[in-house]
Amino acid sequence: MKPLSASARGLGAKVAIVVSLAVLVVLVFGQTAGFDFIGLDDQDYVVRNPHVLSGLTAENVAWAFTTTAQANWHPLTWLSLMLDAELGGGPGTYHVTNVLLHVANTLLLFHVLNRATAAPWRSAVVAALFAVHPLHVESVAWIAERKDVLSTSFFFLALAAYARYSERPGPLRYAWVVLAMALGLLAKPMLVTLPIVLVLLDLWPLGRLARDSGSWHEALRPPWGAVVDKLPLAALSAASCAVTLFAQTRGGAVGSSTAHPLAARAGNAALSYVRYILKMVWPFDLAVPYPYDFELIVPWRVAAAAAILTALTWLAIRAARRRPYVAVGWLWYAITLIPVIGLIQVGAQSIADRYTYVPLIGLFLVVVWGASDLLASTSLAIRLCASAATTGLIAALALAAHTQVSYWRDTITLFTHVLEVTDDNATAHNALGLALYKQDRVDASIAHFRDAVATWPNYTAARVNLAAALMRVGKPDDGIAQYREAVRYAPGDPAILMDLGVALMVAGRLDESSDVLREALTIAPESALGHAALGAVLGRRGDHQAAVGALREAVRLDPEAAEPRVNLGTALMKLGSWDEAEAELTAASRIAPESASVHKNLGVVLARRGDLAQAAVHFEEALRLEPRDPGTLANLERVRRRLAAESE
């Protein structure tokens, strides 16, 4: 038998690497196929998003390209979620897609590095670290972070296309780079730093600038060729930055300068660079989110962080002459973090694991290539020990990542863990409170909502949730007080005003309720919920004529809502408009056939009009839905007596 050629052995090794990397990702992340949605952002991205749930329709595609929902413009992310809805729609479908994208990203990273460096084993180690590092769990296990894994796929495709372009520049090859970057930006604006990353790759490992100018250092004086062919890509970045800032400002995601002063943001940014490095080395006590801790941002810590960053940057540049990968890797890390480092504060978190998905690759490059260089002149025994240690490190990271992934099973599991590893985490308390509330563990939910507002007094979402929970356990005065506090922190928010109005109605304070609801409707006159609530209040006050007007407006604004039609039918009954009442209640029965109130009221109308047989049918259906309801039992008995009398 002939021995395998070097090329055949090389191909076999690459196939083994590819298969091993894919299996590694599946072993760590495959468990998410059985996980649920998470009560943080997943609800808005999928669970309560009718555009996503109804799939890839022309209307939904148009919405994806025009909406700034979730304070972002990322139409490709919306389209990918819609496609998942078409394919099945359960949480497992979305999770599996995220895992497959992470597999693709891992293999693309290996391909790009191996092609550019011709160092398959070092490339494989970097790809393995990327695949299983616990800091990357958030990007993969969180359905709402589809934008992260999807945009990174196009980031790597752009790198692969650029590597081909650098070998033999041409318009068609360059067009593939532009297309990949544009698609990536449509998934998440994280790719805005790609033009600079490509300049770094020109320096190492592609060596393009050295070929053009004679040496690596001469290429820095200045690399005009590298700059010129990045200008179209830089224009894409600038456009994406403008659109993103508009979307996040419009969506209220950008923190105010009062809540997050520039000095605090700059200090947090310096600390974050160091914190991410520490978490890369020791990836434990990972959480979502990490609360913004102003007590951490003290001058001596900020100064120390700035000194560390300055020293590392100086050392990287000094090492560039003999080891250019050190400068490239460090600058990759430092530059790709800039969009998410918090100089423009988006959200309330200080740092986020998902922000490291691309930046950590730079540090992995430094570590892996640096270790390889250090070991190059050592004995075979030492190199074998280093290989075994590397395998052990990857296995340990994979095990830690597998454990971290397990926390994402459901909302309660995740945020129970988050509260164990963080302090004063208002977002986690609120999310856990909501999950408990939905499980009818209302008293436990109230405790978490109280902790949330104690930590963050102007957290209006948590106050509204606390108010709703207090109303549910029969404490209307306490609930109303919390709604009023929420209004104080968010004056002019029509949704909170409507919640307050409904709470006042439930408490029987009808005059106050109608005043608050009218105030809300002056702010949001097209709110179907507002008109429906006002109509219900007016009906309780006995002002049925005014109630009919408000309820007709609610029906006009939302023809598919059943409750306003039921209330409208009831108000029309009070006014003696039996034909109109029957029409509204019949329409309501088609919309909500499982509503007992619809059948009760329709039975009353039909009995009043003499259609006793159909009235009996609706009363019987109401009793099926609400057994032993005394009013319905009495009405059914009366109808049956009248039917019996007519048959004699």
C-alpha atoms as one frame of an Amber mdcrd trajectory, in Angstrom:
protein
   0.000   0.000   0.000   1.358   3.405  -0.972   1.783   5.938   1.865  -0.546
   8.924   1.763   0.863  12.024   0.154   1.424  15.154   2.222  -1.545  16.832
   0.554  -3.799  13.878   1.333  -2.669  13.845   4.953  -3.260  17.572   5.163
  -6.751  17.197   3.740  -7.499  14.402   6.168  -6.352  16.537   9.087  -8.541
  19.444   7.983 -11.574  17.171   7.650 -10.905  15.806  11.142 -10.612  19.350
  12.499 -13.860  20.459  10.849 -15.784  17.443  12.137 -14.313  17.807  15.627
 -15.203  21.505  15.824 -18.775  20.863  14.697 -19.215  18.009  17.188 -17.749
  20.155  19.962 -20.302  22.910  19.376 -23.204  20.448  19.258 -22.073  18.716
  22.474 -22.019  22.052  24.314 -25.021  23.798  22.787 -27.220  20.976  21.481
 -29.105  20.877  24.786 -30.789  24.177  23.877 -33.050  22.328  21.420 -35.226
  21.471  24.432 -35.100  24.924  26.038 -37.888  27.474  26.359 -38.070  31.144
  25.459 -36.543  33.529  28.021 -38.584  36.284  29.636 -36.180  38.990  28.540
 -36.448  40.280  24.941 -37.541  36.870  23.564 -41.129  37.947  24.174 -40.734
  41.067  22.030 -38.606  39.378  19.387 -40.807  36.299  18.973 -43.446  35.289
  21.524 -45.593  38.454  21.373 -44.487  39.628  17.930 -47.291  39.022  15.421
 -45.045  39.947  12.483 -42.572  37.206  13.351 -45.168  34.614  14.321 -47.108
  34.989  11.065 -43.992  34.225   9.022 -42.599  35.466   5.731 -45.468  37.419
   4.229 -45.042  40.445   1.977 -46.437  42.668   4.730 -44.019  41.274   7.306
 -41.016  41.628   4.987 -41.938  45.287   4.451 -42.260  45.713   8.221 -38.824
  44.166   8.782 -37.193  46.765   6.538 -39.060  49.755   7.970 -39.396  49.082
  11.710 -37.101  50.267  14.470 -38.691  47.895  16.978 -36.401  46.943  19.854
 -34.496  50.174  19.198 -32.660  48.590  16.279 -32.789  48.403  12.525 -31.839
  44.834  11.650 -34.220  43.583   8.954 -32.234  40.443   8.165 -32.528  39.327
  11.786 -36.301  39.756  11.646 -36.465  37.786   8.397 -34.451  34.922   9.875
 -36.817  34.733  12.859 -39.803  34.766  10.501 -38.263  31.881   8.592 -38.002
  29.925  11.841 -41.695  30.606  12.436 -42.420  29.114   9.014 -40.319  26.043
   9.863 -42.078  25.232  13.117 -42.194  28.178  15.435 -41.533  26.386  18.750
 -38.613  27.589  20.869 -36.547  24.579  19.797 -36.631  25.735  16.167 -35.094
  29.104  17.037 -32.517  27.539  19.350 -31.415  24.997  16.743 -30.941  27.766
  14.185 -28.736  29.691  16.607 -26.637  26.579  17.219 -26.272  25.891  13.500
 -25.160  29.471  12.929 -22.585  29.097  15.703 -21.335  25.888  14.057 -21.054
  27.764  10.764 -19.222  30.654  12.451 -16.732  28.304  14.090 -15.954  26.563
  10.810 -15.762  29.841   8.902 -13.299  31.213  11.453 -11.136  28.119  11.049
 -11.322  28.408   7.257 -10.369  32.097   7.208  -7.434  31.687   9.585  -6.145
  28.528   7.948  -6.334  30.043   4.470  -4.573  33.226   5.543  -1.885  31.636
   7.735  -1.473  28.055   6.408  -1.364  27.013  10.074  -4.247  24.542  10.474
  -3.592  23.454  14.059  -3.184  26.940  15.456  -6.261  28.012  13.489  -8.140
  25.042  14.926  -7.253  26.002  18.498  -8.465  29.582  17.970 -11.685  28.248
  16.430 -12.147  25.808  19.337 -11.701  28.585  21.894 -14.264  30.645  19.981
 -16.607  27.655  19.823 -16.755  26.793  23.519 -15.695  29.807  25.532 -18.378
  30.401  28.212 -18.504  34.123  27.402 -20.072  33.146  24.065 -22.964  31.220
  25.608 -25.187  34.293  25.785 -24.887  34.939  22.048 -25.902  31.383  21.161
 -28.340  30.294  23.892 -30.418  33.487  23.799 -32.927  33.495  20.952 -33.102
  37.297  20.978 -29.377  37.371  20.197 -29.962  35.853  16.758 -28.586  39.143
  15.474 -25.225  38.356  17.030 -24.617  34.916  15.528 -26.215  35.868  12.192
 -24.226  39.068  11.687 -21.016  37.264  12.618 -21.634  34.712   9.862 -21.496
  37.543   7.345 -18.508  39.053   9.143 -16.549  35.850   8.544 -17.860  35.552
   4.988 -16.595  39.090   4.372 -13.180  38.104   5.759 -13.098  35.019   3.529
 -14.083  37.089   0.491 -11.445  39.675   1.326  -8.757  36.998   1.630  -9.591
  35.891  -1.928  -9.632  39.506  -3.096  -6.214  40.164  -1.543  -4.749  37.241
  -3.506  -5.928  38.621  -6.842  -7.771  41.954  -6.599 -10.671  42.494  -8.966
 -14.112  44.164  -9.061 -16.116  40.947  -8.781 -14.120  39.664  -5.805 -14.404
  43.043  -4.126 -18.175  43.049  -4.731 -18.469  39.880  -2.645 -16.769  41.667
   0.248 -19.186  44.595  -0.010 -22.200  42.294  -0.254 -21.185  40.221   2.780
 -20.600  43.342   4.865 -23.903  44.908   3.780 -25.821  41.764   4.712 -24.024
  41.606   8.055 -24.987  45.196   8.821 -28.608  44.303   8.005 -28.391  41.687
  10.775 -26.569  43.818  13.397 -24.462  46.986  13.151 -21.554  45.298  14.958
 -19.792  45.043  11.572 -19.094  48.792  11.451 -15.476  48.127  12.475 -14.922
  45.628   9.648 -12.970  48.075   7.405 -10.404  48.566  10.185 -10.222  44.815
  10.823  -9.412  44.344   7.138  -6.568  46.861   7.402  -5.249  44.845  10.334
  -5.415  41.663   8.262  -3.545  43.469   5.496  -0.711  43.879   7.993  -0.926
  40.292   9.264  -1.493  37.561   8.236  -2.264  38.525   4.639   0.944  40.580
   4.332  -0.636  42.640   1.590   0.875  45.919   2.713   4.308  44.397   3.108
   4.093  43.168  -0.493   3.126  46.631  -1.680   5.696  48.657   0.259   8.613
  46.424   1.073   8.219  45.984   4.822   5.626  45.936   7.562   6.801  49.210
   9.099   7.149  51.062   5.811   3.576  50.114   5.098   2.508  52.326   7.991
   3.757  55.529   6.265   0.883  55.576   5.255  -0.849  52.551   3.640  -2.801
  54.493   1.028  -3.735  51.428  -0.991  -5.244  49.758   2.070  -7.176  52.909
   2.897  -8.581  53.515  -0.574 -10.114  50.096  -1.065 -11.754  50.366   2.384
 -13.549  53.643   1.590 -16.732  52.043   0.166 -16.849  49.792   3.226 -16.299
  52.776   5.500 -19.238  54.503   3.802 -21.415  51.493   4.648 -20.216  51.716
   8.254 -21.023  55.423   8.464 -24.523  54.864   7.064 -25.112  52.006   9.491
 -23.958  54.136  12.445 -26.374  56.905  11.477 -29.322  54.518  11.100 -28.472
  52.727  14.350 -28.201  55.940  16.350 -31.554  57.071  14.941 -33.214  53.730
  15.767 -31.816  53.549  19.289 -32.605  57.170  20.071 -36.117  56.775  18.696
 -36.593  53.570  20.680 -35.402  55.155  23.919 -32.486  52.737  24.277 -29.797
  55.435  24.510 -29.253  56.365  28.146 -29.548  60.004  29.128 -26.490  62.049
  30.013 -28.044  62.575  33.448 -28.378  58.869  34.230 -25.005  58.026  32.676
 -22.688  61.078  32.621 -19.849  61.102  30.104 -17.227  60.728  32.835 -18.979
  57.624  34.168 -19.327  56.168  30.685 -15.670  56.771  29.874 -14.598  55.261
  33.180 -16.850  52.248  32.682 -15.435  51.796  29.165 -11.864  51.646  30.474
 -12.855  49.212  33.208 -14.851  47.092  30.763 -11.814  46.411  28.565 -10.041
  44.961  31.593 -13.129  43.156  32.940 -13.615  41.337  29.638  -9.982  40.156
  29.713 -10.412  38.890  33.271 -13.620  37.082  32.317 -11.866  35.540  29.342
  -9.208  34.132  31.686 -11.651  33.211  34.478 -15.149  32.828  32.942 -17.258
  32.315  36.057 -20.175  34.155  37.697 -21.477  35.073  34.243 -24.780  36.940
  34.190 -27.317  38.768  32.076 -27.353  41.642  32.583 -24.492  42.985  34.669
 -25.933  46.005  36.538 -24.345  49.403  35.995 -22.326  49.872  39.197 -21.332
  53.494  39.805 -19.507  52.474  42.995 -17.101  50.460  40.835 -16.238  53.496
  38.714 -13.905  55.247  41.137 -10.879  57.286  40.025  -8.174  54.882  41.183
  -9.780  51.911  39.424 -10.291  53.891  36.222  -6.706  55.164  36.348  -5.398
  51.636  36.906  -7.457  50.291  34.007  -6.277  53.103  31.733  -2.664  52.392
  32.716  -3.082  48.674  32.000  -4.626  49.368  28.584  -1.893  51.868  27.715
   0.820  49.434  28.742  -0.722  46.542  26.786  -1.112  48.722  23.691   2.519
  49.911  23.965   3.772  46.342  24.399   1.701  45.140  21.436   3.131  47.844
  19.177   6.678  47.163  20.404   6.187  43.468  19.592   4.861  44.225  16.120
   8.286  44.154  14.437   8.952  40.498  15.246   5.453  39.283  16.100   2.880
  41.296  14.134   0.072  39.005  15.284   0.399  40.550  18.779  -0.408  44.042
  17.494  -3.108  42.780  15.130  -4.774  40.611  17.784  -4.719  43.310  20.456
  -6.026  46.001  18.094  -8.701  43.572  16.821  -9.904  43.223  20.415  -9.681
  46.930  21.242 -11.292  48.198  18.046 -14.128  45.703  17.588 -15.286  46.434
  21.153 -15.650  50.172  20.484 -19.286  50.028  19.192 -20.432  48.280  22.393
 -18.005  49.590  24.999 -20.596  52.012  26.404 -19.315  55.444  25.383 -22.812
  55.792  23.955 -24.818  54.070  26.685 -27.444  51.674  25.311 -29.533  49.950
  27.957 -28.715  49.705  31.652 -25.946  47.079  31.608 -22.323  47.916  32.314
 -20.921  45.034  30.253 -22.444  42.073  28.421 -21.002  38.664  27.565 -22.486
  38.833  24.060 -20.321  41.851  23.249 -17.240  39.601  23.294 -18.427  37.265
  20.527 -16.140  38.809  17.881 -13.612  40.844  19.939 -12.187  37.885  21.895
 -10.927  36.363  18.649  -8.156  38.971  18.677  -6.967  37.883  22.123  -7.227
  34.221  21.130  -4.910  34.968  18.198  -2.339  36.556  20.492  -2.446  33.685
  22.985  -2.360  30.820  20.468   0.253  32.229  18.076   2.301  33.569  20.966
   2.312  30.220  22.759   3.227  28.465  19.518   6.187  30.800  18.990   7.374
  30.334  22.559   7.236  26.556  22.223   8.827  26.396  18.780  12.364  25.983
  20.110  11.513  23.643  22.989  11.847  19.880  23.104   9.303  17.472  21.662
   8.299  16.365  25.167   7.462  19.925  26.192   5.483  20.477  22.999   3.522
  17.257  23.604   2.762  18.377  27.151   1.613  21.748  25.795  -0.662  20.002
  23.290  -2.166  17.906  26.089  -2.627  21.031  28.219  -4.331  22.783  25.312
  -6.713  19.853  24.857  -7.422  19.899  28.599  -8.064  23.650  28.525 -10.542
  23.333  25.660 -12.268  20.437  27.451 -12.498  22.477  30.675 -13.922  25.468
  28.812 -16.406  23.198  27.047 -17.544  21.750  30.373 -17.905  25.230  31.897
 -19.808  26.393  28.825 -22.094  23.337  28.965 -22.945  24.219  32.567 -23.503
  27.872  31.646 -25.774  26.855  28.778 -27.888  24.766  31.183 -28.904  27.914
  33.066 -30.691  29.145  29.938 -33.279  26.329  30.142 -36.062  28.730  31.150
 -36.591  32.121  32.727 -36.747  30.957  36.332 -33.607  28.832  36.070 -31.642
  31.601  34.361 -32.529  34.504  36.607 -32.375  32.500  39.803 -28.751  31.820
  38.845 -28.159  35.457  37.828 -29.340  36.667  41.242 -26.937  34.208  42.885
 -23.922  35.737  41.109 -24.854  39.443  40.990 -26.085  42.050  43.466 -28.788
  44.685  43.031 -29.859  43.294  39.665 -33.193  44.995  39.043 -33.653  43.540
  35.560 -33.174  39.995  36.835 -35.611  40.554  39.707 -38.224  41.902  37.307
 -37.800  39.053  34.811 -37.963  36.427  37.553 -40.972  38.160  39.085 -42.822
  38.042  35.775 -42.093  34.344  35.339 -43.375  33.592  38.835 -46.450  35.753
  38.251 -47.312  33.752  35.138 -47.096  30.583  37.222 -49.611  32.068  39.707
 -46.875  32.394  42.347 -47.970  35.970  42.871 -46.679  36.525  46.407 -43.191
  35.402  45.348 -43.375  37.657  42.291 -44.288  40.658  44.455 -41.118  40.186
  46.511 -38.972  40.307  43.354 -40.832  43.311  41.925 -40.285  45.133  45.219
 -36.569  44.319  45.082 -36.436  45.615  41.504 -37.965  49.007  42.327 -35.966
  49.296  45.549 -32.781  48.914  43.485 -33.922  51.069  40.599 -36.757  53.433
  41.687 -37.501  54.748  38.193 -37.811  51.242  36.699 -41.355  51.862  35.523
 -41.847  48.419  33.957 -41.168  46.783  37.329 -43.491  49.245  39.086 -46.280
  48.458  36.650 -45.717  44.745  37.205 -45.730  45.262  40.978 -48.960  47.239
  40.725 -50.637  44.505  38.656 -49.544  41.838  41.142 -50.858  43.854  44.089
 -54.184  44.304  42.329 -54.342  40.569  41.729 -53.899  39.709  45.433 -56.685
  42.094  46.407 -54.685  45.177  47.384 -56.117  47.787  44.998 -55.015  50.807
  47.031 -51.398  49.586  47.057 -51.604  48.758  43.368 -52.986  52.173  42.487
 -50.218  53.810  44.544 -47.595  51.955  42.487 -49.274  52.953  39.228 -49.214
  56.582  40.372 -45.511  56.270  41.188 -44.920  54.877  37.713 -46.789  57.853
  36.226 -44.624  60.191  38.308 -41.453  58.665  36.885 -42.842  58.471  33.338
 -45.296  61.349  32.988 -47.272  61.288  29.790 -46.830  57.568  29.164 -50.279
  56.628  27.839 -49.896  52.899  28.545 -49.232  53.496  32.247 -52.070  56.003
  32.437 -54.419  53.426  30.927 -53.275  50.811  33.439 -53.953  53.305  36.228
 -57.377  54.080  34.784 -58.324  50.402  34.671 -57.069  49.902  38.247 -59.221
  52.810  39.420 -62.204  51.258  37.637 -61.616  47.920  39.372 -61.456  49.768
  42.702 -64.812  51.409  41.920 -63.348  54.923  41.645 -65.127  55.535  38.377
 -64.891  59.343  38.168 -61.121  59.264  38.715 -60.836  56.404  36.247 -62.639
  58.227  33.448 -60.527  61.354  34.005 -57.263  59.383  33.803 -58.390  57.469
  30.725 -59.411  60.653  28.941 -55.964  62.099  29.730 -54.357  59.007  28.229
 -56.505  59.309  25.096 -55.451  62.913  24.546 -51.891  61.558  24.283 -52.756
  58.403  22.314 -56.092  59.057  20.579 -55.713  55.973  18.360 -55.484  53.534
  21.259 -58.166  50.882  20.948 -57.430  49.709  24.497 -57.903  53.227  25.842
 -61.285  53.676  24.170 -62.368  50.194  25.258 -61.438  50.917  28.883 -63.185
  54.291  28.837 -66.287  52.671  27.359 -66.285  50.059  30.131 -66.009  52.771
  32.801 -68.792  54.848  31.276 -70.980  51.749  31.100 -70.420  51.102  34.811
 -71.346  54.713  35.543 -74.632  54.202  33.684 -73.734  56.641  30.894 -74.578
  54.098  28.206 -74.869  56.598  25.354 -71.328  57.872  25.930 -70.155  54.300
  26.462 -71.495  53.318  23.040 -69.485  56.130  21.414 -66.229  55.113  23.079
 -66.779  51.417  22.388 -67.639  51.990  18.726 -64.301  53.801  18.389 -62.530
  50.871  20.068 -64.174  48.432  17.632 -63.221  50.631  14.677 -59.583  50.707
  15.773 -59.424  46.984  16.571 -62.194  45.038  14.837 -60.778  41.679  15.990
 -61.006  42.409  19.728 -63.947  40.605  21.344 -64.297  42.379  24.703 -65.137
  45.852  23.328 -67.836  44.258  21.159 -69.285  42.464  24.191 -69.354  45.706
  26.176 -70.785  47.539  23.174 -73.513  44.916  22.847 -74.287  45.264  26.552
 -74.499  49.058  26.323 -76.789  48.799  23.287 -78.987  46.382  25.248 -79.292
  48.973  28.012 -80.387  51.517  25.411 -82.933  49.080  23.939 -81.103  48.757
  20.582 -81.629  45.008  20.389 -80.836  44.543  16.690 -77.507  46.345  16.978
 -76.748  44.534  20.219 -77.349  41.167  18.545 -75.106  42.089  15.614 -72.197
  43.100  17.876 -72.528  40.066  20.129 -72.796  37.704  17.157 -69.591  39.194
  15.761 -67.974  38.769  19.171 -68.996  35.105  19.275 -67.176  34.497  15.986
 -64.037  36.182  17.321 -64.098  34.578  20.782 -66.278  31.443  20.691 -64.859
  30.350  24.059 -65.985  33.503  25.883 -68.703  32.775  28.430 -69.717  36.447
  28.636 -70.393  36.530  24.904 -72.791  33.592  25.137 -74.476  34.952  28.277
 -75.238  38.309  26.688 -76.204  36.840  23.329 -78.588  34.497  25.132 -80.222
  37.466  26.879 -80.658  39.335  23.571 -82.098  36.322  21.777 -84.477  35.582
  24.663 -85.620  39.221  24.631 -86.318  38.925  20.902 -88.234  35.655  21.339
 -85.683  33.263  19.812 -85.839  30.982  22.838 -84.300  27.891  21.253 -81.117
  29.731  20.233 -81.084  31.572  23.551 -81.048  28.207  25.323 -78.151  27.048
  23.115 -76.040  30.050  24.124 -76.907  29.755  27.820 -75.897  26.077  27.725
 -72.604  26.983  26.061 -71.988  29.655  28.697 -72.553  27.037  31.415 -70.141
  24.670  29.720 -67.505  27.378  29.911 -68.478  28.586  33.393 -70.303  25.756
  35.164 -72.795  26.606  37.925 -72.841  30.348  37.186 -76.022  31.337  39.066
 -77.174  34.067  36.668 -76.810  31.840  33.625 -78.517  28.920  35.398 -81.475
  31.159  36.248 -81.710  32.494  32.678 -81.548  29.003  31.184 -84.248  27.756
  33.571 -86.531  30.652  32.596 -85.995  30.013  28.878 -86.700  26.299  29.311
 -89.921  27.014  31.204 -91.060  29.346  28.421 -90.180  26.737  25.772 -92.109
  24.093  27.706 -95.093  26.419  28.026 -95.082  27.146  24.294 -94.942  23.442
  23.437 -98.050  22.581  25.513
